[in-house]
Amino acid sequence: SYWRVFTSLGLDRTLDPYIQLAVSRPAPHFEDFAKELTTAKDDEPNPQWDEEFSFVIDANDGIRGDLLVAVWDDNFGPGTRYSDNCAVNLNRFKLGAPYRREKIELGRKASIEISIRIRRMKLDIRLGHKLHTAETRTIKKRRKKCAQCIGRLLDRKVSAIKAPVVSVVGSGGGFRAMTGMCGAVQALWETAVLDCCTYVSTLSGSTWYISNLFTTDRSPDVYKCGAFLKERVAEMERVLRITRADDYIAEIYQRYLDGLHITLVDLWECYLSSIFEPDKKREKESARKISGQRPHVETADFP
């Protein structure tokens, strides 16, 4: 949605006014959107802004919410509110229609004219505070399986609705975190506790293990993954040899020629890649991407 602030009429002459714009949605859709501010106009009772702002709203449920407009005074340093928030219901505007001008009464015989339009935007990423519909379907299937596994461990019947959402969380810490996560997941697997988990969330070093576990065209295998990482860690000394530096520099230089932004982190990435991907044809290219790992969790057989 877009809105263009045009004029403000009848403000006090001593004001240095600016406009604050925000979006509010009713319960249970409370979402805090970033506020937008116009520039301040010094001692101007009838300022002309002609500034354009935009917010991206996830309105798949048909609820766009209200545009909140308020006048603030910048006369004495930090802003002082001049008017209360005035709400414009965004559901009144037709999707794809041209700009429509609205006059908003602020009280104190002052008003603002704003031009608003609503249009659909194509984003490179999904924006919203809700789970993706595909994840919601997977979690629903996973909870049924988790309820059965929890019931077997507790020797009692557990319904999918009342089954707790259990998560496994792995910390960062390089190879030490990776090794710890490897042992922990293997133990959870052997005790069938992993079958009771809905999510696995990892950071840095522990992610090295989880990503390798799911980077496969076949069903994830904790034993094969552990054996692979053990083999690769044993090769660390060879990878760290100074003779490999030329290979790393050549790869980084090629990235530079390709127009990519290069930092020291890229050298670390080359080092890790040479450990975990000695042969990049070990698996299909698609399996080494996040999208290639989705089939393993869409079946709800794994957290």
C-alpha positions as CSV (number, residue, x, y, z in Angstrom):
1,S,0.0,0.0,0.0
2,Y,1.2,3.5,-0.8
3,W,0.2,6.9,0.6
4,R,1.4,10.3,-0.3
5,V,1.3,13.1,2.2
6,F,0.2,16.4,0.5
7,T,-0.9,19.2,2.8
8,S,-1.7,20.1,6.3
9,L,-4.1,23.0,6.9
10,G,-4.7,25.2,9.9
11,L,-1.8,24.3,12.1
12,D,-0.3,26.7,14.7
13,R,2.3,29.0,13.3
14,T,4.8,28.2,16.0
15,L,4.9,24.5,15.0
16,D,7.7,22.7,13.2
17,P,5.3,20.0,12.1
18,Y,6.0,16.5,10.8
19,I,3.7,13.6,10.2
20,Q,4.0,10.1,11.6
21,L,2.4,7.2,9.7
22,A,1.9,3.7,11.0
23,V,-0.3,0.6,10.3
24,S,-2.4,-1.1,13.0
25,R,-4.3,-4.3,12.7
26,P,-7.0,-5.6,15.1
27,A,-6.6,-8.6,17.4
28,P,-5.6,-11.4,16.8
29,H,-3.5,-9.9,14.0
30,F,-1.4,-7.5,16.1
31,E,1.7,-6.7,14.0
32,D,4.2,-3.9,14.7
33,F,5.0,-2.3,11.4
34,A,7.9,0.2,11.2
35,K,6.7,3.8,11.5
36,E,7.4,6.4,8.8
37,L,8.0,10.1,9.4
38,T,7.9,13.0,7.0
39,T,10.4,15.8,7.1
40,A,9.8,18.6,9.6
41,K,8.7,22.0,8.3
42,D,10.0,25.0,10.3
43,D,7.3,27.5,11.4
44,E,5.0,26.5,8.6
45,P,1.2,26.4,9.4
46,N,0.3,25.1,5.9
47,P,3.1,22.8,4.9
48,Q,3.3,21.0,1.6
49,W,5.2,17.7,1.9
50,D,4.5,15.8,-1.3
51,E,6.5,12.9,0.1
52,E,5.7,9.2,-0.7
53,F,5.9,6.3,1.8
54,S,5.0,2.6,1.5
55,F,4.4,-0.3,3.8
56,V,4.2,-4.0,2.9
57,I,1.2,-5.7,4.5
58,D,0.5,-9.4,4.7
59,A,-3.2,-9.2,4.0
60,N,-3.9,-12.7,2.8
61,D,-6.6,-13.0,5.5
62,G,-8.4,-9.9,4.0
63,I,-7.6,-7.7,6.9
64,R,-5.5,-4.7,6.0
65,G,-6.0,-2.7,9.2
66,D,-5.8,1.0,9.6
67,L,-3.4,3.7,8.6
68,L,-2.7,5.8,11.7
69,V,-1.8,9.4,11.1
70,A,-0.6,11.9,13.7
71,V,1.0,15.3,13.7
72,W,4.1,15.9,15.8
73,D,6.0,19.1,16.7
74,D,9.8,19.2,16.2
75,N,10.1,22.6,17.7
76,F,11.9,21.7,20.9
77,G,14.2,18.8,20.1
78,P,12.5,15.4,20.6
79,G,9.1,15.3,19.0
80,T,6.0,16.4,20.9
81,R,2.6,15.0,19.8
82,Y,0.3,17.7,18.5
83,S,-2.7,15.5,17.6
84,D,-4.0,12.0,18.5
85,N,-3.8,9.2,16.0
86,C,-6.4,9.4,13.3
87,A,-7.3,6.1,11.7
88,V,-8.1,5.5,8.0
89,N,-9.5,2.1,7.3
90,L,-7.5,0.5,4.5
91,N,-10.2,-2.0,3.7
92,R,-12.2,0.8,2.1
93,F,-9.6,1.1,-0.8
94,K,-10.0,-1.1,-3.8
95,L,-6.9,-3.1,-4.7
96,G,-5.2,-1.8,-7.9
97,A,-7.2,1.4,-8.0
98,P,-5.5,4.8,-8.7
99,Y,-4.5,7.1,-5.8
100,R,-7.5,8.3,-3.8
101,R,-7.2,11.5,-1.8
102,E,-8.5,11.5,1.8
103,K,-9.0,14.4,4.2
104,I,-8.3,13.6,7.8
105,E,-9.6,15.9,10.5
106,L,-7.1,16.3,13.4
107,G,-9.1,18.5,15.7
108,R,-8.1,22.1,16.6
109,K,-9.5,23.1,13.2
110,A,-6.6,21.4,11.5
111,S,-6.7,18.7,8.8
112,I,-4.4,16.7,6.6
113,E,-4.9,15.6,3.0
114,I,-3.3,12.3,2.0
115,S,-3.4,10.3,-1.2
116,I,-3.6,6.5,-0.8
117,R,-3.6,3.5,-3.1
118,I,-3.4,-0.3,-2.4
119,R,-1.6,-2.5,-4.9
120,R,-0.3,-6.0,-4.9
121,M,3.5,-6.4,-4.7
122,K,5.7,-9.4,-5.8
123,L,8.3,-10.0,-3.2
124,D,11.5,-12.1,-3.4
125,I,10.8,-13.4,0.1
126,R,7.6,-14.1,2.0
127,L,6.7,-11.4,4.4
128,G,4.4,-12.1,7.3
129,H,4.1,-13.1,11.0
130,K,2.3,-16.4,10.3
131,L,3.7,-19.8,9.4
132,H,3.8,-20.6,5.8
133,T,0.8,-22.8,4.7
134,A,3.1,-25.6,3.7
135,E,4.8,-25.6,7.1
136,T,1.4,-25.5,8.8
137,R,0.4,-28.7,6.9
138,T,3.7,-30.4,7.7
139,I,3.5,-29.5,11.4
140,K,-0.1,-30.9,11.6
141,K,1.1,-34.2,10.2
142,R,4.2,-34.2,12.4
143,R,2.2,-33.6,15.6
144,K,0.2,-36.7,14.9
145,K,3.4,-38.8,14.7
146,C,4.9,-37.0,17.7
147,A,1.8,-37.8,19.7
148,Q,2.1,-41.5,18.9
149,C,5.8,-41.5,19.9
150,I,5.2,-39.6,23.1
151,G,2.4,-42.0,23.9
152,R,4.7,-45.0,23.4
153,L,7.4,-43.5,25.7
154,L,4.9,-42.6,28.4
155,D,2.9,-45.8,27.9
156,R,-0.3,-43.7,27.6
157,K,-2.5,-42.3,24.9
158,V,-1.7,-38.8,23.9
159,S,-3.9,-36.8,21.5
160,A,-2.3,-34.7,18.7
161,I,-4.1,-31.6,20.0
162,K,-2.7,-31.9,23.5
163,A,0.7,-33.2,22.5
164,P,3.5,-30.7,23.5
165,V,5.6,-29.1,20.8
166,V,9.2,-30.3,21.6
167,S,12.2,-28.7,20.1
168,V,15.9,-29.5,19.9
169,V,18.2,-26.5,20.0
170,G,21.9,-26.5,19.2
171,S,24.3,-23.8,20.0
172,G,27.2,-22.3,18.1
173,G,30.8,-23.2,18.9
174,G,32.5,-24.4,15.7
175,F,33.7,-28.0,15.5
176,R,33.1,-28.6,19.2
177,A,29.4,-27.6,18.8
178,M,29.2,-29.8,15.7
179,T,30.6,-32.8,17.5
180,G,28.3,-32.2,20.5
181,M,25.3,-32.0,18.2
182,C,26.3,-35.1,16.4
183,G,26.4,-37.1,19.6
184,A,23.2,-35.5,21.0
185,V,21.1,-36.2,17.9
186,Q,22.4,-39.8,17.7
187,A,21.4,-40.4,21.3
188,L,18.0,-38.8,20.7
189,W,17.6,-41.1,17.7
190,E,18.5,-44.3,19.6
191,T,16.1,-43.5,22.5
192,A,13.3,-42.5,20.1
193,V,13.1,-39.1,21.7
194,L,13.9,-37.5,18.3
195,D,10.6,-38.9,17.0
196,C,8.8,-36.8,19.6
197,C,10.4,-33.5,18.4
198,T,8.6,-31.1,16.1
199,Y,11.5,-28.7,15.4
200,V,15.3,-28.8,15.3
201,S,16.9,-25.3,15.5
202,T,20.7,-24.9,15.3
203,L,23.3,-22.2,15.1
204,S,26.7,-22.0,13.5
205,G,28.7,-25.1,14.5
206,S,25.7,-27.3,15.3
207,T,24.2,-26.3,11.9
208,W,27.2,-27.9,10.2
209,Y,26.0,-31.2,11.5
210,I,22.3,-30.7,10.8
211,S,22.9,-29.4,7.3
212,N,25.0,-32.4,6.5
213,L,22.4,-34.8,8.0
214,F,19.8,-33.4,5.6
215,T,22.1,-32.9,2.6
216,T,21.3,-36.2,0.9
217,D,19.1,-37.6,-1.8
218,R,18.3,-40.5,0.5
219,S,16.7,-40.7,3.9
220,P,18.8,-38.9,6.6
221,D,21.0,-41.4,8.5
222,V,22.5,-40.2,11.8
223,Y,25.2,-43.0,11.7
224,K,26.4,-42.4,8.2
225,C,26.4,-38.6,8.8
226,G,28.4,-39.1,12.0
227,A,30.9,-41.4,10.2
228,F,31.3,-38.8,7.4
229,L,32.0,-35.9,9.7
230,K,34.5,-38.0,11.7
231,E,36.3,-38.8,8.4
232,R,36.3,-35.2,7.3
233,V,37.5,-33.8,10.7
234,A,40.4,-36.2,10.4
235,E,41.4,-34.4,7.2
236,M,41.5,-30.9,8.9
237,E,45.3,-30.9,9.0
238,R,45.6,-31.5,5.3
239,V,43.1,-28.8,4.6
240,L,44.9,-26.3,6.7
241,R,48.2,-26.8,4.9
242,I,49.6,-23.6,3.4
243,T,49.7,-25.3,0.0
244,R,45.9,-25.1,-0.1
245,A,46.0,-21.3,0.2
246,D,46.5,-20.8,-3.5
247,D,43.3,-22.7,-4.2
248,Y,41.4,-20.6,-1.7
249,I,42.7,-17.3,-3.1
250,A,41.9,-18.4,-6.6
251,E,38.3,-19.2,-5.7
252,I,37.9,-15.9,-3.8
253,Y,39.4,-13.9,-6.7
254,Q,36.9,-15.6,-9.1
255,R,34.1,-14.4,-6.9
256,Y,35.5,-10.9,-7.0
257,L,35.6,-11.1,-10.8
258,D,32.0,-12.2,-10.7
259,G,31.1,-8.9,-9.0
260,L,30.5,-10.4,-5.5
261,H,31.3,-8.5,-2.3
262,I,34.4,-10.2,-0.7
263,T,35.3,-10.2,3.0
264,L,37.6,-12.2,5.2
265,V,34.6,-14.5,6.0
266,D,34.9,-15.8,2.4
267,L,38.3,-17.4,3.3
268,W,36.7,-19.2,6.2
269,E,33.9,-20.4,4.0
270,C,36.4,-21.8,1.5
271,Y,38.1,-23.6,4.3
272,L,34.8,-25.1,5.6
273,S,33.7,-26.1,2.1
274,S,37.0,-28.0,1.5
275,I,36.3,-30.0,4.7
276,F,32.6,-30.8,4.2
277,E,32.4,-30.8,0.4
278,P,35.7,-32.4,-0.8
279,D,33.8,-33.7,-3.8
280,K,31.0,-31.4,-4.7
281,K,29.5,-34.1,-6.9
282,R,29.0,-36.3,-3.8
283,E,25.3,-35.5,-4.0
284,K,23.1,-33.8,-6.6
285,E,23.4,-30.1,-6.8
286,S,19.7,-29.7,-5.7
287,A,20.3,-31.6,-2.5
288,R,22.9,-29.1,-1.3
289,K,20.3,-26.3,-1.3
290,I,17.7,-25.6,1.4
291,S,15.0,-26.2,-1.1
292,G,16.5,-29.6,-1.8
293,Q,16.2,-30.6,1.8
294,R,12.5,-29.9,2.0
295,P,11.4,-33.4,0.9
296,H,12.9,-34.9,4.1
297,V,10.6,-32.8,6.3
298,E,7.5,-32.5,4.1
299,T,6.8,-36.2,4.8
300,A,6.8,-35.3,8.5
301,D,9.1,-38.3,9.2
302,F,11.7,-35.9,10.6
303,P,11.5,-32.7,12.7
